Amino acid sequence: MEKKRGEVQRAELGQREIAKEEQAKGDAIYWVIYNLDIKNPRGKQDFEHLPPEQLADDILRKERRIAEIMTEIKEQLRMQNVELRKEETSAAEEVFLHS
């Protein structure tokens, strides 16, 4: 009975070792996929930290460009409104002349 018990315990230890090895193999596959500490080789490079003066200059340049674009948009909208008013006026004149 003791001999059989010893064989079963050795077999159990062997199976536990196999299970540990298989678990390690699975972890090697799983954790590489889900490890967020690993950088994406196809991703963009991290931005470089610029001196504060250069950051301020870049921000001002971008804000000026945004202001220019907003001015252009407002001008286009103003021109569209002028065109719409002309069309409305000529349509109203047409109705008035035909009545």
N, C-alpha and C positions, 0 to 999 in steps of 0.2 A: 504494500500500500504506500509506504514512504517512497519507494522507488518510482512508482507511478506519479505520485505527487510532485516529486522533483522534476520528472520529465515534463509534466504539465506546466510547472513554473518556468522551466527553461524555454519551453515553447511559447509561453506567454511573453517572456522577456524578448524573445526573438521577434515576435509579432509587434511588440511595442517599439522595438528598434526600427522595424520596417515601416511602421506607422509614422514614426518621427521623421524618417528619411523622406517618405512620401509627402508628409506635411511640409517639410522644408522645400521640396521641389515645387509644390503648389504655391507656397508663399513666394518663392522666387519669381514665379510668373505673375501672381496676383499683385504683389506689392510694387513691382516695377510699373504696372499699369496705373495704379491708384496713388502712387507716391507723388504728392504735389510739390515736394522739395526738388524734384528733378526738373531741370529747365527743358523747355520744348526746343529741340534742335532746329525746327523750322520756324520758330517764332521770331518776332522782331527782337533786336538787341535792346537792352535796357537803355533808356535815355541817359544821356550824360548829364551830370550835375554841372550847371553853369554858375559862374560867379553872379552874385546878386545884381550887380550893375548891368550885366549883359541880359539877365532875365528881365529886369525893368525895361531896358531898351527894346527887347523883343515884344514885351507886352504892349508898350506904347505904339510900336510899329503896327502890330496887329490891330489894336484899337483904332488907329488912324485908318487902316484899310477897311475895317468894318464900317466906320463912319462914312467913308467914300462910297462904299457899296450901298449903304442905307440912303445916302443922298441920291444916288442913281435910281434906286427903286422908287423913292418919293417923286422924283422927276418923271419917271415913266408913268406912275399912277396919276400924276397931275395931267400929263399929256392925254392919257386915256379918258380922264374926266372931261377935258376940254373937247375931245372928239365926240364923246357921248352927248355933251350939251349941244354941240353943233348938230348932231343927228336928230336930237329931240326937237331943237328949234326948227330945223328944216321940215321935220315931220309935222310939227304943229302948224307951220306956215302953209304947208300943203293942204292940211285939213281945213284951215281957215279960208284959203283961196277957193277951194272946191265947195264950200258951203254956201 
